[in-house]
Amino acid sequence: MGPAWIMAVRHGESESNLAYREAGATPLVYERGDDEVTLTELGRTQAAALGRLLAALPRDEAPELVWCSPYLRALDTWKLAHETWGVDPLPVTVDERLRDQEAGEFARHNLAAIAERFPEELARREAEGAYAYRPPRGESLADVVARLRDFLRDLDGRADGRRVLIVAHDSVVLGLRHVIAGGPDAELAAVLDFAPVLNASVSVWRTGGAGFELVRFNDVAHLTS
């Protein structure tokens, strides 16, 4: 049967999110690794807002199990949300398959820096499409989808009939949308129409009939209430 419902959350604003936004079209090579950056003050505020959202859910709609990316910004988002929620500790599984899309040799570069230093790679990215492009030693979105498909197969057995919260990244939330919908990978590019997945946004699927029904996607109403 699988989980009763899945709530997927992107982490709050991270230090690298802020640095890349402030750089804009100026080339930037960020000094810290993708798995090392944590939350900004805004990101911490967003994580607390997520905690208040969870606290406001009816008891029979609250998450029972948590799966989290191993990256610090996702772990810190869950930690702060849980502290704000104020409930007893929940079972938490840290799963490598929920890590962000790996950018390989370009992991610390913004798009302007890639264009400046590796123009041939940017041309290849534009020719292949953002969903299919795999940077040197990195992953394509299709690669992310492959590991998420494996993750969801495991989840069927480990979370049967339970309510699951996933705290991860924009590429993971987009990938989950594609995998849960059950469409062929030939249609994967269409999922980019739903980008960007916003910081601390909430997406929910409930079991309905033979599969899952999408309840809401990329919802940030809790951040302004």
HUDA-V935874 format. One record per residue. N is the residue number from 1. SS is DSSP state (2 for helix, 1 for strand, 0 for the rest). OMEGA is omega as a letter, one per 20 degrees, with the letter a starting at -180 (none if undefined). NEAR is the number of other C-alpha atoms within 10 Angstrom. Layout:
BEGIN
n:N ss:SS omega:OMEGA near:NEAR
n:N ss:SS omega:OMEGA near:NEAR
END
This chain:
BEGIN
n:1 ss:0 omega:a near:12
n:2 ss:0 omega:a near:20
n:3 ss:0 omega:r near:21
n:4 ss:0 omega:r near:18
n:5 ss:1 omega:r near:25
n:6 ss:1 omega:r near:23
n:7 ss:1 omega:r near:21
n:8 ss:1 omega:a near:29
n:9 ss:1 omega:r near:31
n:10 ss:1 omega:r near:25
n:11 ss:0 omega:r near:32
n:12 ss:0 omega:a near:32
n:13 ss:0 omega:a near:24
n:14 ss:1 omega:r near:21
n:15 ss:2 omega:r near:20
n:16 ss:2 omega:r near:22
n:17 ss:2 omega:a near:16
n:18 ss:2 omega:a near:14
n:19 ss:2 omega:r near:14
n:20 ss:2 omega:r near:20
n:21 ss:2 omega:a near:12
n:22 ss:2 omega:r near:11
n:23 ss:2 omega:r near:13
n:24 ss:0 omega:a near:12
n:25 ss:0 omega:r near:12
n:26 ss:0 omega:r near:13
n:27 ss:0 omega:a near:17
n:28 ss:0 omega:r near:18
n:29 ss:1 omega:a near:17
n:30 ss:0 omega:a near:15
n:31 ss:0 omega:a near:10
n:32 ss:0 omega:a near:12
n:33 ss:0 omega:a near:10
n:34 ss:0 omega:a near:19
n:35 ss:0 omega:a near:14
n:36 ss:0 omega:a near:12
n:37 ss:0 omega:r near:17
n:38 ss:0 omega:a near:23
n:39 ss:1 omega:r near:24
n:40 ss:0 omega:r near:17
n:41 ss:2 omega:r near:13
n:42 ss:2 omega:r near:15
n:43 ss:2 omega:r near:24
n:44 ss:2 omega:r near:23
n:45 ss:2 omega:r near:19
n:46 ss:2 omega:r near:26
n:47 ss:2 omega:r near:32
n:48 ss:2 omega:r near:24
n:49 ss:2 omega:r near:24
n:50 ss:2 omega:r near:28
n:51 ss:2 omega:r near:23
n:52 ss:2 omega:r near:19
n:53 ss:2 omega:r near:19
n:54 ss:2 omega:a near:21
n:55 ss:2 omega:a near:17
n:56 ss:2 omega:a near:12
n:57 ss:0 omega:r near:11
n:58 ss:0 omega:a near:8
n:59 ss:2 omega:a near:10
n:60 ss:2 omega:r near:8
n:61 ss:2 omega:a near:13
n:62 ss:0 omega:r near:17
n:63 ss:0 omega:r near:18
n:64 ss:0 omega:a near:16
n:65 ss:1 omega:a near:19
n:66 ss:1 omega:r near:20
n:67 ss:1 omega:a near:20
n:68 ss:1 omega:r near:26
n:69 ss:0 omega:r near:24
n:70 ss:0 omega:a near:20
n:71 ss:0 omega:a near:22
n:72 ss:2 omega:a near:18
n:73 ss:2 omega:r near:29
n:74 ss:2 omega:r near:30
n:75 ss:2 omega:r near:20
n:76 ss:2 omega:r near:19
n:77 ss:2 omega:r near:30
n:78 ss:2 omega:a near:28
n:79 ss:2 omega:a near:16
n:80 ss:2 omega:r near:20
n:81 ss:2 omega:a near:23
n:82 ss:2 omega:r near:21
n:83 ss:2 omega:r near:15
n:84 ss:2 omega:r near:18
n:85 ss:2 omega:r near:18
n:86 ss:0 omega:r near:13
n:87 ss:0 omega:r near:11
n:88 ss:0 omega:r near:8
n:89 ss:0 omega:r near:10
n:90 ss:0 omega:r near:11
n:91 ss:1 omega:a near:9
n:92 ss:1 omega:r near:14
n:93 ss:1 omega:r near:13
n:94 ss:1 omega:a near:16
n:95 ss:0 omega:a near:14
n:96 ss:2 omega:a near:13
n:97 ss:2 omega:r near:20
n:98 ss:2 omega:r near:24
n:99 ss:0 omega:r near:23
n:100 ss:0 omega:r near:22
n:101 ss:0 omega:a near:23
n:102 ss:0 omega:a near:20
n:103 ss:0 omega:r near:17
n:104 ss:2 omega:a near:13
n:105 ss:2 omega:a near:12
n:106 ss:2 omega:a near:17
n:107 ss:0 omega:a near:17
n:108 ss:0 omega:a near:19
n:109 ss:1 omega:r near:18
n:110 ss:0 omega:a near:21
n:111 ss:2 omega:r near:18
n:112 ss:2 omega:r near:19
n:113 ss:2 omega:r near:17
n:114 ss:2 omega:r near:19
n:115 ss:2 omega:a near:15
n:116 ss:2 omega:a near:12
n:117 ss:2 omega:a near:12
n:118 ss:0 omega:a near:13
n:119 ss:2 omega:a near:13
n:120 ss:2 omega:r near:12
n:121 ss:2 omega:r near:16
n:122 ss:2 omega:r near:18
n:123 ss:2 omega:r near:12
n:124 ss:2 omega:r near:14
n:125 ss:2 omega:a near:16
n:126 ss:2 omega:a near:12
n:127 ss:2 omega:a near:11
n:128 ss:2 omega:a near:12
n:129 ss:0 omega:a near:13
n:130 ss:0 omega:a near:14
n:131 ss:0 omega:a near:18
n:132 ss:0 omega:a near:17
n:133 ss:0 omega:r near:20
n:134 ss:0 omega:r near:22
n:135 ss:0 omega:r near:18
n:136 ss:0 omega:r near:12
n:137 ss:0 omega:a near:11
n:138 ss:0 omega:a near:15
n:139 ss:0 omega:r near:18
n:140 ss:0 omega:r near:19
n:141 ss:2 omega:r near:22
n:142 ss:2 omega:r near:19
n:143 ss:2 omega:r near:17
n:144 ss:2 omega:r near:22
n:145 ss:2 omega:a near:24
n:146 ss:2 omega:r near:15
n:147 ss:2 omega:r near:16
n:148 ss:2 omega:r near:22
n:149 ss:2 omega:r near:18
n:150 ss:2 omega:r near:12
n:151 ss:2 omega:a near:16
n:152 ss:2 omega:r near:17
n:153 ss:2 omega:r near:11
n:154 ss:2 omega:a near:12
n:155 ss:2 omega:r near:16
n:156 ss:2 omega:a near:15
n:157 ss:2 omega:a near:12
n:158 ss:2 omega:a near:13
n:159 ss:0 omega:a near:19
n:160 ss:0 omega:r near:14
n:161 ss:0 omega:a near:14
n:162 ss:0 omega:r near:19
n:163 ss:1 omega:a near:20
n:164 ss:1 omega:r near:23
n:165 ss:1 omega:r near:23
n:166 ss:1 omega:r near:26
n:167 ss:1 omega:a near:29
n:168 ss:1 omega:a near:29
n:169 ss:0 omega:a near:27
n:170 ss:2 omega:a near:22
n:171 ss:2 omega:r near:23
n:172 ss:2 omega:a near:27
n:173 ss:2 omega:r near:28
n:174 ss:2 omega:r near:25
n:175 ss:2 omega:r near:25
n:176 ss:2 omega:r near:22
n:177 ss:2 omega:a near:22
n:178 ss:2 omega:a near:22
n:179 ss:2 omega:a near:19
n:180 ss:2 omega:r near:16
n:181 ss:2 omega:r near:13
n:182 ss:0 omega:r near:12
n:183 ss:0 omega:r near:11
n:184 ss:0 omega:a near:9
n:185 ss:2 omega:r near:13
n:186 ss:2 omega:a near:8
n:187 ss:2 omega:a near:9
n:188 ss:2 omega:a near:19
n:189 ss:2 omega:a near:15
n:190 ss:2 omega:a near:11
n:191 ss:2 omega:r near:14
n:192 ss:2 omega:r near:16
n:193 ss:2 omega:a near:8
n:194 ss:2 omega:r near:11
n:195 ss:0 omega:j near:12
n:196 ss:0 omega:r near:11
n:197 ss:0 omega:a near:22
n:198 ss:0 omega:r near:17
n:199 ss:0 omega:r near:23
n:200 ss:0 omega:r near:31
n:201 ss:0 omega:a near:23
n:202 ss:1 omega:r near:25
n:203 ss:1 omega:a near:24
n:204 ss:1 omega:r near:20
n:205 ss:1 omega:r near:21
n:206 ss:1 omega:r near:17
n:207 ss:1 omega:r near:16
n:208 ss:1 omega:a near:11
n:209 ss:0 omega:a near:7
n:210 ss:0 omega:a near:7
n:211 ss:1 omega:a near:14
n:212 ss:1 omega:r near:19
n:213 ss:1 omega:r near:15
n:214 ss:1 omega:a near:17
n:215 ss:1 omega:r near:11
n:216 ss:1 omega:a near:12
n:217 ss:1 omega:r near:19
n:218 ss:1 omega:a near:22
n:219 ss:1 omega:r near:16
n:220 ss:0 omega:a near:18
n:221 ss:2 omega:a near:11
n:222 ss:2 omega:a near:16
n:223 ss:2 omega:a near:17
n:224 ss:0 omega:a near:7
n:225 ss:0 omega:none near:7
END
